[in-house]
Amino acid sequence: MNFTASNAAQIIIAIVPIVGISIGGIVIFFYILWHHHEIKLQIKTGTYNPQKFDFKTFSLLCGILLTAVGFILTFVFAILDHFTYTLLAGLIPFAVGISFLLFYKMNPDFHKKDGE
């Protein structure tokens, strides 16, 4: 088999994403395993303090980010491809972002003061 430089480059280019995803998966697996063991030890010693998820901040941040990204993608795809199925790549995050913002605005629990 006689490989030329372009064949070798194509093989390397094909292998790099596979290796990157594999190593990333291994790192994520061991991080989750380490975090699990840390939580188990905290529970055994009685120092575990569960974290509360802040839905208010999450919905506002995701709403703003997704609306902005969706708007820009919709604008760019509307200019480039006019009105085709490609436009959905911008309309979907835009609609999800608007939904998060509406959830933030309409949820009555978010508008209560700390003392109430």
Order of alpha helices (4+ residues) and beta strands (2+ residues): alpha-alpha-alpha
